[in-house]
Every structure is written in structure tokens, then in C-alpha cells.
Amino acid sequence: MIPVRLARGRFTGVALLSVTASAARAAGAGDSASESALLVTGILTIFLIAVALLALMLPSDDLTGIGAALLRFRRFFVTGQTRTADTLEHSYDGIQELDNRIPPWFTTLFAATVVFAGIYMFDYHVFSASPLSAEEYKEEIALADLHRRIILATEGSIDESQLVALTDPAAIQRGGEEYGKYCVSCHGNKGQGLVGPNLTDDYWIHGGGVRNVYATIKQGVPAKGMISWQLVFTPKQIQELASYVLTLRGTNPPGAKKAEGVPYAETPAAVDSATARQ
């Protein structure tokens, strides 16, 4: 019996170490979901420690009795008192009809769903203790707006009258990432134009150059279905996005949309016009 107990002890130790490691990982997350997971993991850890101590301290005869009791409970819960179905007084073409009992686990699960439905109804609809999906959405929108305001306050404002196109590769890359998320549906993945105009030629509907492009992104073109992006992007992000758009000029992607607007040349008058528009 001693080798068996030692093996059982080693296995229990490995299991406890695994559970403890899971608890540590849950504790490192730091949010409410992780706190709940940590609480559940802690309870399971205490339960496993208690079971392990009980298994190590009880004599073999007691363990055998506990095992037999658990086996009887399993048979009752999973299959019922007996595996033999009752025979009914019906026979069809030599086939005897049997009255198979619904498994107790199924009945218990059904009862649990009824209880859960009652708790859910009182929690969400009667007492309004927990927010519904619409309320959660409003809370998320408010948090996102607060987060945007914090970013704006942290990054500061941009002097749009002195705006220049960025050339830093990291800034251009960030602008390209934002373009890939928000602009490809209208302007194409290479700026070739779809619903929106082609961004790779020398023709511009609302003026080219970084200041005009910045103003167009910031204010949008509601008449053409382009929203104002100043509620989505910070001024720095708009500058990065405008700088990326200017890098598309002259790339001549296949299937480009025909030119729209008028040719644009970066002249002092054009710059002054863009500044006045902003």
C-alpha cells in the first residue's frame, strides 16, 4: 500500500501545482473577469487540497467505502436505479415497447435551466440589478469617448496653419494601418478608388496637399457619404493618415478609377486656400 500512496501523493502534488499556477495567471490579469476566475480557482484549489489530505490520511478500508458510495451515486444520477427498462403492454410486429426512463442528469439540467431563467428575469428585467445589452453599449460608448478625450488631452493640439506632411516611416506605417481599417471600403486597398475617388492621380475634388487632405478627413464630405473623422481620430492620427494618402500619388494601381476633380499644384495660393478652409 505504501508505493500506491506515494504515487497518489505525487499525482496530487502535480495537480495542486497546476491549479496554483492557473490561479497565479488569473491574478496577473487584473480585471474583473480575472478576479472572478481567481476566486473560482481558489475555491477549487482549497477543495482539491481537502480531497488530497483526505485521500492521504484515511485508511484503505474507508477509501473503499467512499468509492463505493460515489459509484452508487453515479449510477443513480446517470442511469437511474436500474439499467433495465420497464416493459409496457404493447408489441408492434414483434417489437416490444419499453418505457426508458429519462436520465436523471437530463432532468436535473432542465430544472437548472428553469432556475437560471427565473434568476435572469428577476436580475435583468424586474430589479434591473444588471445592465441589459443596450445599457452596456451606452456605457462602452461613454468610456470610449472619455478615452478619446484623454488621448486628445495627452497628445495636445496641432497647429493646422503650419501643418506639414510627415515623412517618418513609423508615422506613415501607422497612417497606412488606419487607412486599411477605415478607408479601403470606399477608396480601395491601394487607393485606386471604389465608391470614393481615386487617390493615386493628380486630380482632387477638394484639393490636394496635406492641409486639404487633412481638412477633408477631419470635416468629412457628408453630401458624398464621407463622415467627419475628427470624432474617431486624434489630430495626430489624421495627420498620419493624410501623410499616408499623399504617398499613394503616382503609384498607378491596376483598375484605378478615372480621374475626378481638377489637377492640384502645391502653390502658395493653394496652401492659403486650404488654411482658410480649416
KEFIZA-768464 format. One record per residue (C-alpha): residue number from 1; residue in one letter; chain; y, x, z. Coordinates in Angstrom, 2 decimals, padded with zeros to 5 digits. Each point is the difference from the previous one (the first is absolute). Layout:
MARDO    i  aa  ch        v        u        w
MARDO  NUM   A   A        Y        X        Z
...
END
This chain:
MARDO    i  aa  ch        v        u        w
MARDO    1   M   A   000.00   000.00   000.00
MARDO    2   I   A   002.41   002.90   000.64
MARDO    3   P   A   000.26   001.11  -003.68
MARDO    4   V   A   000.61  -003.59  -001.06
MARDO    5   R   A   002.79  -000.39   002.53
MARDO    6   L   A   001.59   003.27  -001.08
MARDO    7   A   A  -000.04  -001.07  -003.65
MARDO    8   R   A   001.48  -003.35   000.96
MARDO    9   G   A   002.71   001.80   001.96
MARDO   10   R   A   000.89   002.25  -002.94
MARDO   11   F   A   000.24  -002.97  -002.34
MARDO   12   T   A   002.19  -001.87   002.49
MARDO   13   G   A   002.26   003.02   000.36
MARDO   14   V   A   000.49   000.27  -003.76
MARDO   15   A   A   000.76  -003.72  -000.21
MARDO   16   L   A   002.56   000.23   002.79
MARDO   17   L   A   001.67   003.01  -001.62
MARDO   18   S   A   000.25  -001.92  -003.28
MARDO   19   V   A   001.55  -003.03   001.70
MARDO   20   T   A   002.42   002.20   001.94
MARDO   21   A   A   001.07   001.70  -003.25
MARDO   22   S   A   000.59  -003.41  -001.55
MARDO   23   A   A   002.16  -000.96   002.96
MARDO   24   A   A   002.04   003.18  -000.38
MARDO   25   R   A   000.59  -000.70  -003.69
MARDO   26   A   A   001.08  -003.55   000.81
MARDO   27   A   A   002.39   001.29   002.67
MARDO   28   G   A   001.66   002.32  -002.50
MARDO   29   A   A   001.09  -002.79  -002.32
MARDO   30   G   A   002.69  -001.26   002.37
MARDO   31   D   A   000.51  -003.55  -001.28
MARDO   32   S   A  -001.03  -003.37   001.41
MARDO   33   A   A  -003.15  -000.22  -002.10
MARDO   34   S   A  -001.09   003.40   001.25
MARDO   35   E   A   000.68  -001.04   003.58
MARDO   36   S   A  -002.25  -003.02  -000.44
MARDO   37   A   A  -002.69   002.17  -001.58
MARDO   38   L   A   000.33   002.46   002.88
MARDO   39   L   A  -000.44  -002.79   002.54
MARDO   40   V   A  -003.14  -001.29  -001.71
MARDO   41   T   A  -001.36   003.53  -000.36
MARDO   42   G   A   000.66   000.70   003.66
MARDO   43   I   A  -001.87  -003.12   001.06
MARDO   44   L   A  -002.94   000.92  -002.22
MARDO   45   T   A   000.04   003.53   001.41
MARDO   46   I   A  -000.20  -001.26   003.58
MARDO   47   F   A  -002.80  -002.37  -000.99
MARDO   48   L   A  -001.98   002.79  -001.68
MARDO   49   I   A   000.48   002.29   003.00
MARDO   50   A   A  -001.28  -002.74   002.32
MARDO   51   V   A  -003.02  -000.63  -002.23
MARDO   52   A   A  -000.72   003.73  -000.23
MARDO   53   L   A   000.15   000.46   003.78
MARDO   54   L   A  -002.23  -003.02   000.46
MARDO   55   A   A  -002.52   001.36  -002.51
MARDO   56   L   A  -000.02   003.42   001.68
MARDO   57   M   A  -000.27  -001.27   003.58
MARDO   58   L   A  -002.43  -002.91  -000.21
MARDO   59   P   A  -003.76   000.60   000.27
MARDO   60   S   A  -002.14  -000.47  -003.07
MARDO   61   D   A  -001.50  -003.26   001.30
MARDO   62   D   A   003.43  -001.58   000.37
MARDO   63   L   A   000.99   001.15  -003.49
MARDO   64   T   A  -003.13  -001.61  -001.39
MARDO   65   G   A   000.86  -003.27   001.72
MARDO   66   I   A   003.56   000.09  -001.33
MARDO   67   G   A  -001.29   000.70  -003.50
MARDO   68   A   A  -002.38  -002.95   000.18
MARDO   69   A   A   002.83  -002.28   001.14
MARDO   70   L   A   002.20   001.16  -002.88
MARDO   71   L   A  -002.86  -000.61  -002.44
MARDO   72   R   A  -000.45  -003.56   001.29
MARDO   73   F   A   003.74  -000.59  -000.34
MARDO   74   R   A  -000.08   001.35  -003.57
MARDO   75   R   A  -002.87  -002.27  -000.97
MARDO   76   F   A   001.77  -003.03   001.44
MARDO   77   F   A   003.39   000.79  -001.53
MARDO   78   V   A  -001.21   001.00  -003.46
MARDO   79   T   A  -003.07  -002.11  -000.66
MARDO   80   G   A  -000.13  -002.53   002.82
MARDO   81   Q   A  -002.79  -000.57   002.53
MARDO   82   T   A  -002.73   000.16  -002.64
MARDO   83   R   A  -000.46   001.16  -003.54
MARDO   84   T   A  -002.16  -003.02  -000.82
MARDO   85   A   A   001.85  -002.87  -001.66
MARDO   86   D   A  -000.77  -003.60   000.94
MARDO   87   T   A  -002.08  -001.92  -002.51
MARDO   88   L   A   001.41  -003.32  -001.20
MARDO   89   E   A  -001.99  -003.00  -001.17
MARDO   90   H   A   000.94   000.58  -003.62
MARDO   91   S   A  -002.02   001.57  -002.78
MARDO   92   Y   A   001.06   000.26  -003.62
MARDO   93   D   A  -002.54   001.03  -002.62
MARDO   94   G   A  -001.98   001.78   002.66
MARDO   95   I   A   003.05   001.80   001.37
MARDO   96   Q   A   000.52  -000.63   003.71
MARDO   97   E   A   003.60  -000.50   001.14
MARDO   98   L   A   001.03   002.14   002.96
MARDO   99   D   A   002.87  -000.41   002.43
MARDO  100   N   A   001.42   003.53   000.13
MARDO  101   R   A   002.38   000.43   002.88
MARDO  102   I   A   003.52   001.29  -000.72
MARDO  103   P   A   000.19   003.54   001.38
MARDO  104   P   A   001.88   000.09   003.31
MARDO  105   W   A   002.24   002.82  -001.25
MARDO  106   F   A   001.25  -002.27  -002.78
MARDO  107   T   A   000.75  -002.85   002.41
MARDO  108   T   A   001.76   002.40   002.37
MARDO  109   L   A   002.07   001.45  -002.86
MARDO  110   F   A   000.99  -003.49  -001.14
MARDO  111   A   A   001.04  -000.95   003.53
MARDO  112   A   A   002.03   003.23   000.23
MARDO  113   T   A   001.89  -000.87  -003.21
MARDO  114   V   A   000.85  -003.43   001.43
MARDO  115   V   A   001.31   001.59   003.19
MARDO  116   F   A   001.98   002.57  -002.01
MARDO  117   A   A   001.52  -002.76  -002.14
MARDO  118   G   A   001.18  -001.82   003.12
MARDO  119   I   A   001.52   003.15   001.47
MARDO  120   Y   A   001.68   000.80  -003.32
MARDO  121   M   A   001.48  -003.49  -000.30
MARDO  122   F   A   001.49   000.01   003.50
MARDO  123   D   A   001.19   003.62  -000.29
MARDO  124   Y   A   001.69  -000.27  -003.41
MARDO  125   H   A   000.83  -003.68  -000.51
MARDO  126   V   A   000.30  -001.65   003.42
MARDO  127   F   A   001.54   002.59   002.31
MARDO  128   S   A   001.28   002.31  -002.79
MARDO  129   A   A  -000.93   003.01   002.11
MARDO  130   S   A  -000.86   002.07  -003.09
MARDO  131   P   A   002.12   000.07  -003.19
MARDO  132   L   A  -001.23  -001.55  -003.22
MARDO  133   S   A  -000.06   001.94  -003.27
MARDO  134   A   A   003.46  -001.24  -001.07
MARDO  135   E   A   001.52   001.11   003.31
MARDO  136   E   A  -001.73   003.37  -000.21
MARDO  137   Y   A   001.41   000.43  -003.50
MARDO  138   K   A   003.53  -000.70   001.24
MARDO  139   E   A  -000.45   002.50   002.81
MARDO  140   E   A  -001.23   002.66  -002.45
MARDO  141   I   A   002.99  -000.65  -002.28
MARDO  142   A   A   002.38   000.36   002.95
MARDO  143   L   A  -001.67   003.25   001.06
MARDO  144   A   A   000.15   001.32  -003.56
MARDO  145   D   A   003.71  -000.82  -000.21
MARDO  146   L   A   000.59   001.76   003.32
MARDO  147   H   A  -001.94   003.00  -001.24
MARDO  148   R   A   002.09   000.08  -003.18
MARDO  149   R   A   003.23  -000.11   002.02
MARDO  150   I   A  -001.23   002.88   002.15
MARDO  151   I   A  -000.79   002.05  -003.11
MARDO  152   L   A   003.42  -000.76  -001.46
MARDO  153   A   A   001.68   001.07   003.22
MARDO  154   T   A  -002.09   003.16   000.13
MARDO  155   E   A   000.51   001.06  -003.62
MARDO  156   G   A   003.68  -000.88  -000.05
MARDO  157   S   A   001.95  -001.27  -002.99
MARDO  158   I   A   000.57   001.56  -003.42
MARDO  159   D   A   003.39   000.58  -001.57
MARDO  160   E   A  -000.66  -001.85  -003.24
MARDO  161   S   A   003.19   001.34  -001.57
MARDO  162   Q   A  -001.46   003.50   000.24
MARDO  163   L   A  -003.54  -000.98  -000.95
MARDO  164   V   A  -001.98   002.55  -002.04
MARDO  165   A   A  -003.50   000.04  -001.43
MARDO  166   L   A  -002.50   001.78   002.20
MARDO  167   T   A  -002.02   002.88  -001.42
MARDO  168   D   A  -002.18   000.84   002.99
MARDO  169   P   A  -003.66  -000.43  -001.07
MARDO  170   A   A  -000.93  -001.61   003.31
MARDO  171   A   A   002.80  -002.58  -000.37
MARDO  172   I   A  -000.99  -000.71  -003.61
MARDO  173   Q   A  -003.60  -000.44   001.09
MARDO  174   R   A   000.98  -002.49   002.69
MARDO  175   G   A   002.07  -001.90  -002.55
MARDO  176   G   A  -002.98  -000.04  -002.36
MARDO  177   E   A  -002.21  -001.40   002.76
MARDO  178   E   A   002.46  -002.83   000.65
MARDO  179   Y   A   000.22  -000.63  -003.75
MARDO  180   G   A  -003.79  -000.23  -000.18
MARDO  181   K   A  -000.05  -002.58   002.79
MARDO  182   Y   A   002.86  -002.28  -000.98
MARDO  183   C   A   001.20   000.60  -003.57
MARDO  184   V   A  -003.04   000.37  -002.27
MARDO  185   S   A  -000.55  -003.76  -000.30
MARDO  186   C   A   003.30  -000.37  -001.89
MARDO  187   H   A   000.70   003.43  -001.47
MARDO  188   G   A  -003.52   001.35  -000.60
MARDO  189   N   A  -001.79   002.90   001.61
MARDO  190   K   A   001.81   002.50  -002.23
MARDO  191   G   A   003.34  -001.80  -000.28
MARDO  192   Q   A  -000.86  -001.33  -003.44
MARDO  193   G   A   001.22  -003.50   000.88
MARDO  194   L   A  -001.89  -003.27   000.38
MARDO  195   V   A   001.96  -002.98   001.28
MARDO  196   G   A   002.80   002.40   000.88
MARDO  197   P   A   001.68   002.39  -002.43
MARDO  198   N   A  -001.22   003.39  -001.17
MARDO  199   L   A   001.20   002.75   002.33
MARDO  200   T   A  -000.87   002.98  -002.19
MARDO  201   D   A   002.57  -000.29  -002.81
MARDO  202   D   A   003.77   000.55  -000.12
MARDO  203   Y   A   000.86  -003.72  -000.01
MARDO  204   W   A   001.02  -001.77   003.20
MARDO  205   I   A   000.90  -003.61   000.65
MARDO  206   H   A   001.89   000.68   003.23
MARDO  207   G   A   000.91   003.60  -000.57
MARDO  208   G   A  -001.90   003.24   000.44
MARDO  209   G   A   000.63   002.90   002.32
MARDO  210   V   A  -000.98   000.20   003.63
MARDO  211   R   A   002.89  -002.13   001.27
MARDO  212   N   A  -000.64  -002.88  -002.39
MARDO  213   V   A  -003.75   000.10   000.58
MARDO  214   Y   A   000.60   000.17   003.76
MARDO  215   A   A   002.31  -003.03  -000.18
MARDO  216   T   A  -002.47  -001.96  -002.14
MARDO  217   I   A  -002.86   000.66   002.43
MARDO  218   K   A   002.16  -000.75   003.01
MARDO  219   Q   A   001.62  -003.22  -001.26
MARDO  220   G   A  -002.79  -001.16  -002.30
MARDO  221   V   A   000.41  -002.19  -003.06
MARDO  222   P   A  -000.75  -003.53   001.29
MARDO  223   A   A   000.69  -001.57  -003.41
MARDO  224   K   A  -002.87   002.05  -001.47
MARDO  225   G   A  -002.32  -000.41   002.99
MARDO  226   M   A   000.64   003.39   001.62
MARDO  227   I   A   000.60  -000.36   003.71
MARDO  228   S   A   002.41   002.03   002.10
MARDO  229   W   A  -002.03   002.85   001.46
MARDO  230   Q   A   002.50   001.01   002.66
MARDO  231   L   A  -001.90  -002.14   002.50
MARDO  232   V   A  -003.21   001.87  -000.81
MARDO  233   F   A   001.11   003.61  -000.52
MARDO  234   T   A   002.33   002.18   002.00
MARDO  235   P   A   002.94   001.58  -001.88
MARDO  236   K   A  -001.88   003.30  -000.05
MARDO  237   Q   A  -003.07  -001.66  -001.52
MARDO  238   I   A   002.13  -001.70  -002.67
MARDO  239   Q   A   001.50   003.38  -000.88
MARDO  240   E   A  -003.48   001.52  -000.27
MARDO  241   L   A  -001.20  -002.91  -002.13
MARDO  242   A   A   003.04   000.20  -002.30
MARDO  243   S   A  -000.48   003.75  -000.35
MARDO  244   Y   A  -003.64  -000.54  -000.98
MARDO  245   V   A   000.97  -002.62  -002.60
MARDO  246   L   A   002.33   002.54  -001.62
MARDO  247   T   A  -002.90   002.45  -000.37
MARDO  248   L   A  -001.71  -002.53  -002.30
MARDO  249   R   A   002.66   000.42  -002.66
MARDO  250   G   A  -001.34   001.47  -003.25
MARDO  251   T   A  -003.69  -000.20   001.00
MARDO  252   N   A  -000.73  -002.39  -002.94
MARDO  253   P   A  -003.14  -001.67   001.41
MARDO  254   P   A  -002.28  -001.86  -002.42
MARDO  255   G   A   000.68  -003.71  -000.45
MARDO  256   A   A   003.58   000.29   001.22
MARDO  257   K   A   002.14  -003.11  -000.18
MARDO  258   K   A   002.79  -000.05  -002.57
MARDO  259   A   A   003.43   001.17   001.07
MARDO  260   E   A   002.27  -002.46   001.81
MARDO  261   G   A   003.65   000.38   000.93
MARDO  262   V   A   002.27   002.78  -001.22
MARDO  263   P   A  -000.27   003.79   000.00
MARDO  264   Y   A   001.32   001.61   003.17
MARDO  265   A   A   001.76   003.33   000.30
MARDO  266   E   A   000.95   001.59   003.30
MARDO  267   T   A   003.79   000.11  -000.37
MARDO  268   P   A   002.72  -000.13   002.68
MARDO  269   A   A   000.89  -003.53  -001.09
MARDO  270   A   A  -003.62  -001.13   000.33
MARDO  271   V   A  -000.26   001.58   003.44
MARDO  272   D   A   003.19  -001.73   001.11
MARDO  273   S   A  -001.34  -003.33  -001.31
MARDO  274   A   A  -003.22   000.44   001.95
MARDO  275   T   A   001.93   000.86   003.16
MARDO  276   A   A   002.18  -003.11  -000.38
MARDO  277   R   A  -003.09  -002.15  -000.49
MARDO  278   Q   A  -001.48   001.16   003.29
END
